[in-house]
């Protein structure tokens, strides 16, 4: 694989957080996908880079964040916002204390999104996926991304409404391959999974399977979860195309209400 680099425009952040970011950038040089800071001026008289930073990483508590909040991001750039009062056009929103593994996952997701946008991935999200081979009684298919410990229960519930084939994916690449290859009636995405970009995958799935039930699973959707977490989750799912949101731990009655739509 050709080594790829994502340029990140960093706005705000404390000295300690910037040190951690620089460590992330430095360690990423050992990977096939690396990150580098986008620096407008490195020294007096040095011309600013002409290329656009693929990511704007903004500290929502900084004074500089006001400008990022007020204007839309340029075409082709994605905004990752850290802190409260995120603008509607933010692509990802993280809270403090910063979970660096979650941020790394979001940065990796930028590359996946660029590949899809540029047509480098063989995934057409503008039309429904191809139908399975003709048969008198075609099997209905579902995709489960993440939720490894709960797949058995979800698969049993799906079987109860006539969904006889279930694909399972533990990585972004595996899920993308499934979405590009099959047509689904249901997709289940573990929104608490930090090692797979389930948010971006859910968006692509809902575009590729316009009539499917797209289910997001999260502990923050539980009625006992903090109100602010539930409100933020609902806002993010509205942008993603998720049609059903269920809490963790899984409740049979809550799932039955949604899965009856597939019966």
Protein Blocks (a to p, Z undefined) as FASTA:
>chain_A
ZZdddddddeejifklmmmmmmmmmmmmmpmbdcddddfblbghiacdfbdcfbdcddfk
bmklmmmmmpccdehiacddedehiafklmbdcdddddfklmmmmmmmmmmmmmmmnopa
ccdfkbccddddddfbdcdddddeejklmmmmmmmmmmmnopabdcddfbfklmmmmmmm
pccfbdcddfkbckbcfklmmmmmmmmmmmbccddddfklpmkbcfklmmmmmmmmmmno
pabdcdddddfklmmmmmmmmZZ
